[in-house]
Amino acid sequence: MYLEAVLKSSSRHAKPAGLILQYGTAGFRTKAEDLDHVMYRMGLLAVLRSKKTQSAIGVVVTASHNPEEDNGVKLVDPMGEMLAQAWEVYATLLANAEEHELQSVVTDIIQQESINMQEEAFVAIGRDTRPSSETLSQAVIDGVTALEATYHDHGLVTTPQLHYIICCRNTGGRYGETTVVGYYKKLSRAFKELSKQAHGCSDDHKCLNVDGANGIGALKLREMEQYLQSALSVRLYNDGSKGKLNEVCGADYVKVQQKPPEGIEMEAGERCCSFDGDADRIVYYYNDCAGRFHLLDGDKIATLISTFIKELLVKVNLNLQMAVVQTAYANGSSTRYLEETMKVPVYCTKTGVKHLHHKAQEFDIGVYFEANGHGTVLFSKTADEQIRQLAREEASDERRKAAQMLQNTIDLINQTVGDAISDMLVIEAILSLKGLTVQQWDAIYTDLPNRQLKVKVADRKVIETTDAERRTVKPPGLQEKIDGLVKKYSQSRAFVRPSGTEDVVRVYAEADTQENADALAHDVSLAVFHMAGGVGDEPKPLK
């Protein structure tokens, strides 16, 4: 009976002929006009996932740092994490099924997962500020109601806020209050408690320039200001009142272009940060007195946070294992600093947040950040309980104070997913507590100069990698060629990996000087072009 309703409603959300999409780390993402059928079907899938897990499931309508005309959708699993990998396959099958195949695909999922269709289901829905998001959210709702499930439309929320809400709901409120206001209260309370322990912080230190990417993050940060009160002063730019989402602004623009966003006023030495379109990434930056731009990306953020936590762990003297998880894109200087100076173990995973998140779960405290600014800190149940117990005990003043600071840090961090607002507050609290300017933070270690390029190829699948994408196994001879090129330059390394979305091969190189990093990147690009079926003109040297 329910399948008849599914098919009837589906006719209002017809699939464009020949359109094929792939669910990946970013969910589905393409031009907004091609997504109506996908949204409807992800509403169906969210209901099936909810029935299977007997938990609330989230659906976020967003395309993150993509241009405003794009859109996308991600599903959120019960603990606020990303959709289980096995269900990514179902998402792809469902999105690409022709109308006459839809019934059999839905039936197959139900049978393969042994789903009891009499089970209750609940779906929480949120969206970003794109003009297309409201209509596409309605398509998700149509999918949910076609299977007679219950839903709550949270409307405009950041992606991390919906992840947080799902975790709160499925833990019976133990993680926090199941509302956006609950999110504001929890984070602002922890931030104020943590910041109280900073001494001699000038008013000037408290002010931060924030580029909201003309997106949802700006809207929600503005709402949160009343809860932060005077604990943090923010000057908000690119707040959505003018200018297009992510256009010459936002974290991705700043990271890729290595320059400030348009629409922001920067005095020398002022702390600035940029969110991306759905506020799950953040990067910091400043201009020095000579007008030179300095970027503090995910590597710098991971180093600051992990150093702070490591110092507190030494004081509390608890037997907790901490590690930092990076990808091959992490700057070599950050890895060396963490391993050699801070004595923190560092692990490398494949690119993609889900890979870092899973690895970080293996430790009592796992810090993970991609260089693009997406990351968070995970605390195991054991670590959480031991820290909170010590914070309550009549331990020595120093131990108890360090435990209380760790407890507030736990409450300030959104452990479900990378969260620009949460990460910003953690960074601001640490800088205040340690009395660091943004220049002093930047000077903790010096990044090796690096360069990223991409090479168009006929088929990216000819490139196969191993060792967390740091070495190639196919085509034969390519890795040996890269090894030989790397030996020509000092403090150098390079790797290549196929893009997850287009027929290009991504090239990364770093070396002792920018000139050498550029030359190595070009050399490796030429090797890829000639050995992996390059398309078009041969890569030209960088000027």
VOMI-596826 format. One record per residue (C-alpha): z, y, x. Coordinates in pm, 1 decimal, decimal comma. Layout:
REM residues N
         c3         c2         c1
          Z          Y          X
...
***
This chain:
REM residues 543
         c3         c2         c1
        0,0        0,0        0,0
       96,8      245,4      279,3
     -237,1      184,5      455,5
     -425,3      313,0      151,6
     -235,3      642,0      178,0
     -304,1      652,6      553,0
     -678,3      614,2      501,5
     -689,0      858,8      211,4
     -511,7     1129,7      412,7
     -720,3     1050,4      721,6
    -1037,6     1155,8      541,9
     -902,9     1514,4      552,7
     -865,7     1485,7      932,4
    -1196,7     1333,5     1033,0
    -1265,9     1236,9     1392,1
    -1562,7     1412,5     1561,4
    -1834,0     1157,2     1642,5
    -1833,3     1027,5     1998,9
    -1518,9     1211,9     2111,2
    -1309,6     1004,7     2354,5
     -967,6     1120,9     2475,1
     -703,0      970,6     2705,1
     -324,8      999,3     2661,3
     -170,8     1081,9     2998,7
      137,2     1249,2     3146,4
       39,4     1566,5     2958,4
      -30,7     1375,4     2636,8
     -365,4     1469,8     2481,2
     -516,1     1801,0     2582,0
     -856,9     1954,4     2501,3
    -1022,3     2227,0     2291,3
     -811,6     2297,6     1982,3
    -1102,9     2245,3     1740,5
    -1133,2     1881,2     1853,6
     -770,4     1785,2     1791,5
     -711,4     1779,0     1415,2
     -764,1     1402,0     1383,1
     -554,6     1337,9     1694,8
     -261,1     1533,2     1551,9
     -275,0     1341,9     1224,3
     -280,4     1010,6     1406,5
        1,3     1107,4     1641,9
      204,4     1176,3     1327,3
      135,8      815,3     1228,2
      224,2      687,0     1574,5
      548,8      886,3     1585,5
      657,0      718,2     1261,7
      575,8      371,8     1399,7
      761,8      451,4     1722,3
     1060,7      577,4     1520,6
     1070,9      258,5     1313,1
     1039,0       44,6     1626,1
     1319,8      221,6     1816,8
     1528,7      299,4     1506,0
     1559,2      651,2     1649,5
     1427,7     1002,1     1595,4
     1099,8     1070,0     1778,2
      961,5     1412,1     1873,2
      611,0     1555,1     1856,6
      528,0     1875,6     2045,9
      206,0     2064,5     1980,2
      124,2     2241,5     2307,7
     -121,9     2259,7     2595,1
      126,9     2399,6     2846,1
      -52,1     2602,4     3117,0
     -403,4     2552,1     2972,5
     -604,7     2846,8     2833,8
     -514,7     2975,0     2487,1
     -817,0     2813,3     2319,1
     -698,0     2466,5     2423,1
     -421,1     2268,9     2261,3
     -256,4     1931,6     2291,5
       19,2     1699,4     2176,6
      299,5     1499,8     2339,3
      539,7     1247,7     2190,9
      907,4     1250,3     2289,1
     1102,0      923,2     2313,6
     1462,3      865,2     2192,0
     1656,1      997,0     2493,8
     1432,0     1301,2     2523,7
     1212,5     1133,3     2782,9
      832,8     1102,1     2779,1
      661,5      840,2     2565,6
      690,9      484,5     2702,0
      385,1      388,9     2904,3
      297,1       90,1     2683,7
      276,6      324,5     2385,9
       40,9      559,6     2571,8
     -214,5      278,3     2528,4
     -155,1      273,2     2151,5
     -189,3      652,3     2140,5
     -528,4      633,0     2313,7
     -652,1      349,9     2087,8
     -539,6      534,9     1776,8
     -692,5      868,4     1879,6
    -1030,3      711,4     1962,8
    -1061,6      474,6     1665,2
    -1349,2      548,6     1429,6
    -1253,2      595,0     1063,6
    -1351,7      238,0      969,6
    -1135,6      104,6     1258,3
     -822,4      304,1     1181,3
     -665,4       52,7      942,5
     -703,0     -239,5     1184,1
     -566,7      -37,0     1481,3
     -255,9       65,6     1283,6
     -209,0     -294,5     1163,7
     -243,6     -428,9     1519,1
       25,1     -191,5     1650,5
      262,1     -295,0     1370,4
      201,4     -663,8     1442,2
      213,3     -641,4     1823,0
      541,4     -448,0     1813,6
      687,4     -649,2     1522,3
      765,0     -326,3     1338,2
      961,7     -350,6     1015,5
      784,7     -104,3      788,5
     1090,0      -95,2      559,1
     1286,7       68,4      841,5
     1371,4      439,1      804,0
     1186,8      684,5     1029,3
     1251,9     1042,9     1137,9
     1020,7     1274,3     1331,8
     1107,8     1617,7     1477,1
      810,5     1851,0     1526,3
      775,4     2166,3     1737,6
      493,0     2389,0     1853,8
      401,7     2665,1     2099,4
      258,8     3010,6     2021,2
     -114,1     2928,9     2032,5
     -311,3     3050,6     1729,3
     -414,2     2690,8     1655,2
      -66,4     2537,2     1678,8
       53,0     2596,6     1323,1
     -250,8     2430,0     1164,1
     -237,4     2140,8     1408,2
      135,6     2096,1     1339,7
       50,1     2059,8      971,4
     -188,6     1776,9     1063,8
      103,9     1600,7     1238,6
      315,3     1647,4      924,9
       32,9     1499,2      713,1
       39,9     1190,3      934,9
      417,8     1158,5      906,7
      419,3     1197,4      528,1
      129,5      952,5      486,5
      373,9      684,6      603,0
      647,8      831,1      379,0
      875,7      919,6      671,8
     1127,5     1203,0      694,9
     1059,0     1495,0      927,3
     1201,2     1828,4     1036,9
      965,9     2105,5     1147,0
     1147,2     2311,5     1412,1
      856,2     2554,5     1427,3
      827,0     2760,6     1744,4
     1019,9     2591,9     2028,0
      969,0     2535,5     2397,3
      875,2     2178,9     2491,7
     1211,8     2126,8     2670,9
     1400,2     2248,9     2363,5
     1243,9     1976,5     2148,9
     1320,5     1714,1     2416,0
     1681,6     1840,0     2412,5
     1700,2     1827,1     2030,9
     1575,3     1465,9     2021,9
     1833,7     1358,2     2280,5
     2112,5     1535,5     2088,8
     2012,8     1373,7     1760,6
     1989,7     1023,4     1903,6
     2324,3     1048,7     2085,8
     2506,4     1157,6     1773,0
     2558,0     1506,9     1913,5
     2728,4     1385,5     2233,7
     2464,0     1560,4     2444,6
     2489,6     1879,0     2239,6
     2434,4     2040,2     1901,1
     2101,2     1935,1     1746,9
     1955,0     2284,9     1709,4
     1793,4     2553,8     1921,9
     2106,6     2765,0     1872,4
     2309,2     2470,3     2002,7
     2085,6     2469,7     2311,1
     2148,4     2841,6     2365,5
     2524,8     2801,6     2324,7
     2557,6     2501,4     2558,3
     2349,7     2650,1     2840,4
     2488,6     3003,0     2817,6
     2849,3     2876,1     2811,7
     2790,8     2661,9     3121,6
     2609,3     2946,6     3298,0
     2889,6     3194,3     3231,1
     3157,8     2946,0     3341,0
     2968,3     2866,5     3662,5
     2893,7     3231,9     3736,7
     3260,7     3329,4     3693,1
     3333,7     3171,3     4028,7
     3093,6     3403,0     4211,9
     3265,9     3687,5     4392,5
     3135,1     4029,8     4487,7
     2805,8     3992,5     4300,7
     2645,9     4334,5     4262,4
     2477,7     4444,3     3940,7
     2153,2     4460,6     4133,6
     2179,4     4090,5     4218,2
     2210,9     4005,8     3848,6
     1870,8     4150,7     3751,1
     1568,5     3921,2     3743,6
     1202,3     3990,1     3665,3
     1059,9     3717,0     3440,7
      691,0     3656,8     3364,1
      687,3     3475,6     3028,1
      315,1     3381,5     3050,8
      267,9     3545,8     2707,6
      405,7     3222,0     2564,9
      689,9     3052,1     2384,3
      924,7     3080,5     2683,7
      926,6     3459,5     2655,3
     1006,0     3440,9     2285,3
     1293,7     3197,5     2336,8
     1439,6     3374,7     2639,8
     1454,0     3692,6     2432,8
     1644,4     3502,8     2161,3
     1884,5     3361,3     2419,1
     1977,7     3696,7     2572,3
     2244,0     3764,3     2306,3
     2424,1     3443,3     2408,9
     2407,8     3525,5     2780,6
     2533,6     3879,6     2711,2
     2592,9     4061,1     3039,2
     2605,1     3745,2     3254,7
     2238,9     3790,5     3348,0
     2014,4     4093,5     3322,6
     1646,7     4010,9     3267,7
     1338,2     4231,0     3273,5
     1081,8     4037,1     3071,3
      709,7     4084,9     3133,0
      408,3     3918,4     2968,0
      622,2     3862,4     2659,2
      332,5     3794,2     2420,8
      318,4     4142,0     2270,5
      -13,9     4196,8     2446,2
     -235,0     3982,2     2663,8
     -344,8     3620,5     2618,3
     -137,6     3310,9     2685,9
     -160,6     3201,3     3052,1
     -436,8     3453,9     3128,0
     -381,3     3583,1     3487,2
      -11,4     3508,3     3442,4
      229,5     3217,5     3424,8
      362,5     2962,6     3673,9
       36,2     2773,2     3722,1
     -158,4     3092,6     3795,1
      101,4     3210,0     4049,1
      120,1     2869,0     4219,4
     -256,8     2811,8     4242,1
     -361,5     3169,2     4320,8
      -66,2     3233,7     4554,1
      -21,8     3585,3     4418,3
      184,3     3768,1     4154,2
       76,4     3763,0     3788,6
      -79,8     4068,0     3632,8
      144,7     4277,0     3410,7
      459,3     4258,7     3624,2
      619,7     4536,9     3827,8
      759,7     4420,2     4162,3
      961,8     4621,9     4406,8
     1001,6     4485,9     4761,1
     1266,4     4214,5     4775,2
     1310,6     4180,7     4397,4
     1353,4     3830,6     4255,3
     1074,3     3733,5     4019,3
      993,2     3410,8     3839,7
      716,1     3281,4     3613,4
      731,1     3027,3     3330,0
      426,9     2828,6     3221,0
      290,7     2828,7     2864,8
      542,2     2584,1     2715,9
      829,8     2674,0     2952,9
      872,4     2340,8     3130,5
      774,6     2478,0     3474,1
      908,7     2762,9     3683,5
      827,4     2918,4     4020,5
     1001,0     3206,8     4200,6
      843,0     3469,5     4427,9
      887,3     3812,1     4584,6
      706,0     4070,3     4795,7
      857,7     4156,4     5132,2
      883,4     4509,8     5273,5
      535,9     4477,6     5425,3
      390,0     4390,2     5082,9
      336,7     4022,6     5169,6
      371,2     3775,0     4882,1
      617,5     3485,6     4918,1
      618,0     3187,0     4679,2
      923,4     2967,2     4621,3
      782,4     2664,6     4440,0
      925,6     2332,9     4322,7
     1000,6     2223,0     4679,9
     1211,5     2533,5     4747,8
     1387,0     2491,2     4411,6
     1465,3     2123,0     4476,7
     1604,6     2211,0     4819,8
     1828,7     2489,8     4685,1
     1968,4     2278,4     4400,6
     2016,7     1959,2     4603,0
     2186,8     2149,5     4887,3
     2428,1     2309,4     4637,7
     2509,3     1974,7     4473,4
     2546,1     1796,8     4809,3
     2798,4     2057,8     4927,1
     3003,9     2009,8     4608,8
     2987,0     1630,1     4640,7
     3136,4     1653,6     4989,0
     3427,6     1852,8     4845,0
     3495,8     1621,2     4548,0
     3479,5     1317,7     4780,2
     3341,8     1078,4     4517,9
     3134,1      777,6     4619,2
     2814,1      887,7     4444,7
     2462,9      824,0     4572,4
     2231,9     1125,9     4562,3
     1860,4     1142,1     4637,9
     1565,8     1381,0     4604,2
     1236,1     1254,3     4462,6
      910,2     1425,7     4559,2
      535,3     1360,2     4545,4
      282,0     1362,8     4828,2
      221,9     1733,0     4751,1
      572,6     1827,2     4866,1
      560,5     2046,1     5174,9
      650,5     1849,3     5488,1
      903,7     2113,4     5592,9
     1107,7     2060,2     5275,5
     1118,1     1684,4     5332,5
     1227,0     1726,7     5694,4
     1496,3     1980,3     5603,3
     1643,3     1754,1     5335,0
     1639,3     1440,7     5549,1
     1730,4     1583,4     5889,1
     1951,8     1884,9     5812,7
     2108,3     1801,5     5475,9
     2109,2     1421,7     5532,7
     1984,1     1365,0     5177,1
     1755,8     1062,4     5120,1
     1405,8     1158,3     5001,0
     1172,1      927,3     4810,4
      803,9      978,8     4730,8
      632,2      867,3     4408,6
      287,0      897,2     4258,7
      194,7     1233,6     4108,6
      312,0     1271,7     3748,4
      652,6     1367,7     3611,4
      713,9     1028,0     3450,5
      699,1      861,5     3794,2
      952,4     1104,4     3943,6
     1182,7     1078,5     3641,2
     1192,6      698,6     3654,1
     1267,3      696,6     4027,8
     1540,5      960,0     3990,4
     1713,7      737,2     3732,9
     1787,4      485,1     4010,5
     2054,8      708,6     4166,9
     2391,3      847,7     4060,1
     2237,0     1192,1     4103,8
     1858,3     1222,0     4123,8
     1694,0     1559,5     4189,7
     1320,9     1567,9     4125,2
     1066,1     1845,7     4134,1
      691,8     1858,7     4163,5
      559,0     2138,0     4383,3
      419,6     2301,8     4065,8
      775,1     2382,5     3952,7
      836,7     2103,4     3700,6
     1164,7     1924,4     3761,9
     1528,9     1867,6     3681,9
     1839,6     1676,0     3791,5
     1957,9     1346,8     3641,3
     2323,7     1240,8     3644,6
     2411,4      878,0     3574,1
     2679,7      794,0     3318,7
     2906,9      689,9     3608,4
     2857,7     1021,1     3790,1
     2912,3     1221,9     3472,1
     3234,0     1040,6     3383,8
     3382,1     1055,5     3736,8
     3306,0     1426,3     3775,1
     3450,3     1518,5     3432,5
     3762,0     1308,7     3493,0
     3825,6     1475,5     3828,9
     3772,2     1820,5     3672,3
     4063,5     1743,2     3434,7
     4295,3     1588,7     3690,8
     4572,3     1752,1     3891,4
     4378,0     1706,3     4212,1
     4387,5     1949,5     4502,3
     4266,7     2293,0     4406,5
     3948,1     2263,3     4610,4
     3855,1     1919,5     4472,8
     3922,0     2021,1     4113,2
     3734,7     2350,0     4149,9
     3431,5     2168,7     4298,7
     3445,4     1909,9     4017,1
     3457,7     2187,5     3756,6
     3155,6     2353,0     3917,6
     2969,2     2021,1     3908,9
     3068,1     1971,8     3545,6
     2928,8     2311,8     3452,5
     2615,3     2234,8     3652,4
     2569,5     1912,2     3451,9
     2604,2     2107,3     3125,7
     2362,4     2376,8     3243,6
     2084,9     2133,6     3339,1
     1848,0     1995,2     3075,4
     1835,7     1635,9     3197,0
     1568,0     1526,8     2949,4
     1277,9     1706,3     3116,5
     1186,0     1998,8     3341,3
     1296,8     2319,4     3167,7
     1206,1     2667,2     3294,8
     1495,3     2842,5     3118,0
     1756,9     2588,2     3227,1
     1623,8     2572,3     3584,6
     1617,6     2952,9     3602,2
     1985,0     2970,2     3502,2
     2080,0     2700,4     3755,5
     1897,7     2888,7     4032,7
     2050,7     3222,8     3934,3
     2400,9     3071,8     3927,7
     2355,8     2911,8     4270,7
     2219,1     3230,0     4429,7
     2511,2     3423,8     4285,2
     2772,6     3167,5     4394,3
     2633,0     3144,2     4745,8
     2569,0     3518,8     4771,5
     2205,1     3460,2     4863,2
     1917,9     3703,5     4823,4
     1577,6     3557,5     4741,9
     1472,3     3626,8     5103,9
     1771,4     3432,9     5239,0
     1690,3     3143,4     5006,7
     1330,0     3149,2     5128,0
     1447,8     3147,4     5490,7
     1639,9     2817,8     5455,8
     1323,8     2654,4     5590,5
      966,5     2772,3     5647,6
      683,0     2602,0     5461,4
      402,6     2457,4     5668,2
       71,9     2630,7     5587,9
     -131,8     2417,3     5348,1
     -451,8     2406,7     5151,7
     -565,1     2222,6     4838,4
     -934,3     2164,0     4765,9
    -1134,9     1946,2     4531,4
    -1461,8     1759,4     4586,5
    -1696,9     1675,0     4297,6
    -1798,0     1309,2     4297,1
    -2013,2     1089,4     4073,4
    -1723,3      855,5     3996,9
    -1362,3      926,2     4094,5
    -1278,2      555,8     4054,7
    -1436,3      484,5     4395,1
    -1115,6      630,6     4542,1
     -820,0      392,4     4532,8
     -482,8      480,8     4686,4
     -154,1      321,1     4791,4
      181,6      435,9     4936,2
      249,3      682,4     4650,4
     -109,0      814,9     4680,4
      -62,4      911,8     5044,3
     -319,0      663,8     5180,3
     -656,9      538,3     5055,5
     -759,7      173,3     5042,4
    -1110,5      240,6     4908,0
    -1378,4      328,5     5002,2
    -1351,7      130,5     5328,4
    -1315,6      345,6     5638,0
    -1211,8      666,6     5463,2
     -844,3      641,8     5557,4
     -932,3      574,7     5921,1
    -1154,3      882,8     5915,1
     -870,1     1094,4     5767,5
     -625,7      960,2     6029,1
     -862,9     1064,5     6306,2
     -903,6     1415,3     6164,5
     -527,1     1461,2     6125,7
     -476,2     1384,0     6496,2
     -683,3     1690,9     6588,1
     -417,7     1932,5     6455,5
      -48,3     1994,9     6525,0
      224,1     1916,5     6263,0
      -52,0     1800,8     6033,1
     -104,4     1555,5     5752,2
     -363,2     1511,2     5478,8
     -427,6     1288,8     5181,5
     -679,5     1254,2     4900,0
     -639,7     1124,9     4545,5
     -866,3     1098,2     4241,8
     -806,9     1347,1     3962,3
     -652,6     1199,2     3650,5
     -882,8     1391,1     3417,8
    -1216,8     1474,2     3581,9
    -1461,1     1335,0     3838,4
    -1320,9     1520,4     4134,5
    -1118,8     1409,3     4435,7
     -822,1     1630,1     4521,5
     -767,6     1706,3     4890,2
     -436,9     1823,0     5039,3
     -385,6     1926,8     5401,2
     -110,5     2100,1     5597,0
      -82,3     2200,8     5962,0
       94,5     2439,1     6200,2
     -125,2     2739,8     6110,8
     -318,8     2843,1     5800,4
     -639,9     2836,1     6002,7
     -574,9     2474,6     6103,7
     -469,1     2372,3     5751,9
     -793,3     2522,0     5615,6
    -1002,5     2352,6     5884,3
     -837,2     2014,2     5824,9
     -883,5     2043,1     5447,8
    -1252,3     2120,2     5500,7
    -1296,8     1831,8     5744,3
    -1135,0     1588,0     5500,9
    -1345,5     1726,5     5213,2
    -1661,7     1655,8     5412,6
    -1544,8     1300,2     5478,2
    -1478,8     1247,0     5105,5
    -1813,7     1401,6     5011,8
    -2010,1     1170,0     5240,9
    -1806,3      851,1     5190,6
    -1718,1      872,9     4819,6
    -2043,2      989,3     4659,5
    -2017,5     1366,2     4656,0
    -2220,5     1558,8     4398,2
    -2402,7     1888,6     4459,5
    -2381,5     2091,4     4777,4
    -2182,7     1983,1     5079,4
    -1839,8     2157,6     5098,2
    -1861,4     2481,5     5295,2
    -1602,7     2595,0     5551,6
    -1328,3     2820,8     5417,4
    -1363,1     3185,2     5515,3
***
